Amino acid sequence: MFSKKDIFFIFTFVFSINSLIAAEPTPNYKLYGFIRSDLYYNSRQNQEALDGLFNMYPKPIDLDALGKDKNAVPNSQMLAISTRLGIDFAGTPILGAKSSGKIECDFAGVKDYYYLVRLRQAYLKLNWEKSELLVGQTWHPMFSNLQPITPALSVATPFQPFNRSPQIRFTQKLNKEFSAIIAAAYQMQYMTQGPAGASASYMKNGLLPGLHIGLDYKSKNVMAGIGIDGKSLRINHERFNSGAAVAYIGYTNKKFQIRAKSVLGQNMSEYLMIGGYGVSGLNTSTNEDTYTNINTSTSWLSVAYGTKIQVGIYGGLSQNLGSNKDLLIKAGKFTAYGYGFYNNINNLQLQMDQLYRVAPHISYNLSNFRLGFEYELTTAKYGEIQANGKIQNPYNISNHRALTTISYFF
């Protein structure tokens, strides 16, 4: 049996421990997200992901034995897999900086398993008076600097660079309007295509992360910026380098918004953009292929007006600019990797030369509810790939897409 003195000592000890624990500040957190359902219709088969919820561009004409286009088949689907759940954290100061963090997921899975929980963002952030350090997975700076206004989940891909990556990002405020950013990012969910398919191994084996350097401007009504982006991959035993440049500007005045972005890039498949690279020669010392970049120019313009009822239109254009070196032909064929290449369509090697999209939309918005409608006309120009990375014998093919989306925010 415990004596009264023992019981008093135990009670005092437990109370003291609880007081110390209670005195230690605990992180604050906020739960957020939305429940979203999308219903879409396409007039033909498309290059897509997430069972068509993430739509990119129409596939080329592919004739069967009866001379009918196998891709001229309409489709429709309803999905709720983009439903999202996240937690924002605000913690105690670290090294004199305000600390915060985020964990965010949806149910879009990967590849055919698009109904599973998928990590979107997970990072720690430290904020000093004029500096910010972010460590973890979040949107790549090529995406996060500016996005078009559109109800579609794909956010106008493949015209808008779309990528979330594990990264270390440092932002420094230069003055009230200007800030500089430098980020080093590795690949995970969004990966370069190549001989082994879409894989993070090309960057992983190359040891070096992708590097992004940017300069941003923000005022009351205007946001603008420029950036350069580069990566150095190791494909088999070959070192292969690619780069990109981006410029953007946006203007907001009460209910009116206009935004635009242009990207000149090489081998940007990890951003889900068209183009890529191809085999240009043979390294006689290793007996392995060497590669050359295929250059692509992409621009988009987005205009919207309204708040509760918002109307807008979006347009994008991508243009293949050809390869830096001539592609190597082996056994009567070229070898290229990326989006927009088709190896055996009616015994032809096809490449997309140009892609454009026009997409008007209207949405009804409340504080925790959104209903949106969007029509997309996307037209691709395909042709037979040539040694210079361009095409001959071009033709156009279009997809008409109608989308309805409804979301409840919390």
N, C-alpha and C positions, 0 to 999 in steps of 0.2 A: 504494500500500500504506500502511496505517496503521502508525505507529510504536507501540511499547509505551506511550509517554507519551500518545498520542492515544487508544488503546484504554482506558487507565486513566481518562482524563478523561471519555470517553463513558460508561463503566460507572458512574463516580461520579455523573455528572449524572442518568442514568436511575434509579439507585438512590435519589437524593435526591428526584426527582419522585414516584416510587412511594411513598416514605416519607411525603411530604406528603399524597398522596391517601389513603393508608391511615390517616393520622392524623385525617382529616376524618370525623366520625361519619356513618354512612349510616342511612337510615330502616329500621326493622324492619317486616316485613309478615307477615300471616297470611292464608292462603287458607282460605275457608270456603264452605259452600253445601249443597245437597242435590239428590238425584235424586228426582223425585216423579212419580207417575202417578195420575190421577183417572179413575174410571169413574162415570158418572151416568145416571140415568133420570128423565125428566119425563113427567107424564101429559098435558101440553098444551104449546102454544107459549108462549114467554116473552120478555119484554124481556131481552136478554142481551148479553154480549160474549165474545170469545175462544172462539167456536164453542160457546157454552153453558157453558163452564167457570165464567164469571162470571155467575151467575144473579141477576136482580133481582125480577121480579114477573110474574104471568100476564097475557097479552094479553086484551083484551075479546072478547066474542062477536062474530063477523063472519060473517054468513050468506051462503052462495053462492046461486046461482039455484035450487037444489033445496031451500033452507032448512036446509042443514047448516052447522054452525059450522066455518069453515076453520081456526080455531086449536085445535080439539079434536083435535089430532093428537099422539100421544106421540112421544118421541124419546129416543135414548141415544147416548153417545159415550164414547170413551176417549182421553185426551190426556196427554202428558208435557211440555207446553210451559211449565209452571210451574217446571220444573227451574231451579235458581238457582246463580249463581256470584258470589262477591264477594271483595274483598281489603281488609283493614283495615291501615292504615299507622300507625306511631308514629315520629315524627321528632324532630329536635333542637328545643330550646326556641326560641321566637320571641317577642320582646318580653316576655320573662319568663314566658311561658306554655308549658305542655306542648302540643305540636302533634300532631295526628292527622288521619287522613283515611280516606275510604271510597270505593270504586268497586264498584257492584253491578249485575248485569244478570240477565235471564232470557231466555226464548225465546218470549215471548208477543206480540212484535211490536206492530202497531197495526192496528185495523180488521180487514179481511179477511186481512191478511198477519200472522196471529197466530203463525207459525212462525219469525219472524225474531228476531234478538237485539235486546233492548230495554233501554235504560238505565233503571234504577230509582233508584239513588242515586249521587251523586258530590259530595262536599263536603270542605271543610277545616274543622277545628275547633281552636280555641285555648281552653285551660283554665287560668285563674288560680285562686287559692285559693278565691275566692267568686264568680267570674264565668265565663261561657262564651260564646264567640262562634262561631257556625256560619255559613258562607257556602257555598252550593251547593244542590243538589237533594236533598231528603229528604222524609220524611213531614210533612204539614201538622200544626200543633199541634192542630187539631180532631180529627185521627185519633190522633196519638201519645200524647195524654194518658191514654187508657184504651181498651182494645179488649175485646170479648166473647170468651169461650172457645168456639171452634167450629172443627171441622176444615176447613170450607169455605174455599176460596181467597178468596172475596168478603168474608170477615170480617163477615158479616151485613149487607152492603149490601142495600137502601138505607136501613136504619135507622141504621147507623153511618156517619158522614161518612168517605168514602174519597177520599184525595187525596195525591199527592206533587207538590211544586212547587219551582221555583227560589226561594230565599229567603235573607234575612239575618235571623238569629235571635240575640237576646241574652237570656241567662238570668242573673239575679242572685239569689244566696242571701241571704235576709233574716235567717234564723237557722237553727237545726238542722233545722227541719221545713218552713219556708215558703220559697218562691222565687217570684220574679216573672219573667214572660217577655213579650217584645215581639218580634214578627216581621213583616217586610214581605215579601210573596210575590207573584210574578207567575204567570201561568198558562202551561202548556205542554202536557202530556199530558192533563190534566183541565181542561176548558174550559167556559165558559158557553155555553148554547145561545141562538140568536137568529135574526134574519132571514137571516143567511148560514150557518146551521147551527151546529154546535159549533165555536167559533173562539176563539183567543187574541186576535184583533184588537180585540175590544170593550175589553179591559183595556189592550192595547198602545196603541191610539189614545187612550185616556183618560189615558195617561201615568202615572197613579198606581198603585202596587201595592196589593194587598189588605193590610189591617192587622189583626193579631191581638194582643190584650193579655190576659194570663191570670195567675192566682194559683194556685199549686199547693201542696199539703200532702202530706208523706210522713212516715210513722212506721214502726215495725216491722211493724205489721199493717194500717194504713190508708193509703190514698192517695185524695185528693179534690182538687177544684179547680173554678174557675169561669173563664169567659172570654167576651170579646166579640169579634166578628169583623165586618169591614165592607169593602165595595169600592165603587168609583166607576167606572162604565163609560161608554164613549162609543159609542152605537149610532146609526149614521149621524152626524147632527150633534147628537144629544140626549144630555145628561148624565143618567145614571140611577144612583141609589144604592140599595144593599141592605145589610141587616145581619143579624146572628144573635147569639144568646147560648147558651152551653153550660154545663151543670153536671154533675159526675160524682162517683162515690164507689165505692171498692172496698175489700173487707176480705178478708184472708187469715189463716187459722189452721191451720198444719200442712197437712193434705190438703184442707181446705175453702176454697173461694173463692166470693165473691159480688161481682158488679160491676153497676153501673147507670149510665146516662147519659141526659140529656134535652137536646134541642136545640129552640129556637124560632127559626125562620129564614125568610128571604125569598130567593127566587131562588137556590137552592143546587144547581143542576144540575152545577156543577163538582165537587161532592162526591158526585155520583151519587145524590142524594136526590130524592124526588118533589116536584112543585110547580115554580113558576117565576115568570113574569110575563106580562102581556098588554098589548095596545094599549088605552089608555084615552081617547085624544083625538088631536087634530091641532094641530100648531104652525103657525098661519096664516102666520107670517113665513118659515118654511122649507118649508112644505107637507109636513112629515114627521110620522110617528107619534110620539106621546108614550106613556109606559108607566107601569104601576102594578104593584107587587109583589103576588104571591099568597103568603099566609103559610101555613106548615106547622109543626105540632108533632109531634116524633118522640121516642120513648123506647124504651129496651131494658133488659132484665134478663137477666143470665147467672149461672148457678149451676153449680158443678162440684165433684166430690169424687174424690180419688184421685191417685196419681202413676203407678205402673207400669200399673195399670188405672184409667182415669179415666172416670167417667160424668158427664153433665151435661145441662142443658137451657137453651135460649135462647128468649126471646120478645121480639118487637118490635111497636110500634104507631105508625103515622103517620096524622095527621089533617089534612085540608085545612081551613083556617080562613077561606078566602075572600080577596078582594082588598081593598086599601086604598081604591081608587076603583072605580066601575062600569066594566066593560069596554065598549068601543065596538063597536057592531054595524055592519058594512059589508057591503052586498050580502047581507044575511040571515045573516052569520056573524060570530063572534068570532075574534080572533087571539090565540093564546097560545103561549108557548115554554117548554120544560122537559120533565121526565119525567112521564108520566101523562096526556098530552093526545093525542087522536086526532081528526084533522080530518074524515075521511069514512068512518065505519063505518056501513054501511046508511043512508047519507044523513043521519047524525047527527054532531054534534060531541060527543065524549065526553071526560070528565075523571074521573080517579081521585079519589074523595072520601076513601077510607080504605083502609089496607093493614095487615094484621097477619100475623105469622108465629109459629109454634111449632115448635121444632127440637130434639128430644132427640138425644144422641150418646153414643157409647162409643168409647174408643181404648185401644190397647195400646202402651205407650211404653217403649223402652229408650234407652240413652245415644246410640245412633246410628241408631235405627230407630223408625218410628211407623206403626201401622196404625189407621185411623179409619173409623167408620161413622156416618152421619148421615141422619136423616129430616126433611124439611121439609114442613110444611103452610103454604102462603102463600095468603091470600085477599085479593082486591082488590074494592072496591066502586066500580062505575062508574055514571055517569049523564050526562044531558045538561047541558052547561055553561050557566050562567046569568050575567047581567050582574054579579052580586055575587061571581063567582068560585067559587060553590058549584054544587050539582047538583040536578036533579030526576029522578024516575023511576029510582031506583037499583036495581041488582041486584048480586049477588055472584058471583064466579067464582074457583075454586081450582085450584091446581097442587099435586100430590103429587110430591115429588122424593126420590130415594134416591141417596146418594153413598157411594162407597168410595174412600179415598185411602191410598196407601202411599208412604212416604218413607224414604230412606237419607241420613243426615247425615254430613258430613265437615268 
